Amino acid sequence: MPVVQIYMYRGRTKEQKKELVRRIAKDFAEVVNVKPESLQILFHDMDKEDWGTRGMLASDLPTP
């Protein structure tokens, strides 16, 4: 049973996550012959103050 873990900042909608799960499951089925019912996908929604990158907290990075 493959497990895909996705770490990302909070704020994605349920519909966005549903579409991401659908596409990942489709690709796993096509590329590595894993049935969708055998695939586990875990979302880890993180606050920006809980994520460090480039030597800083993501919450302190300038907004692009």
C-alpha positions, -999 to +999 in steps of 0.1 A: +000+000+000+018+032-012+015+063+010+018+098-004+024+125+021+017+161+011+030+190+033+017+224+023+006+257+039-029+259+052-056+275+030-064+250+003-101+242-002-117+208+001-124+209-036-087+215-044-077+186-022-103+163-038-090+172-073-054+166-062-063+132-047-081+123-079-051+133-101-025+116-079-046+084-078-050+084-116-013+089-121-004+061-097-028+038-115-014+047-149+024+048-141+029+021-114-003+001-117-015+008-082-053+007-077-068+038-062-082+017-033-047+007-024-033+042-023-032+063+008-028+101+006-022+122+037-024+160+038-004+178+064-017+214+065+010+236+081+009+271+094+036+293+080+051+299+114+056+261+117+077+260+085+113+270+082+129+278+048+159+298+036+170+303+072+137+319+082+102+311+092+080+311+062+057+335+080+086+361+080+094+358+043+085+387+021+053+381+001+060+378-037 
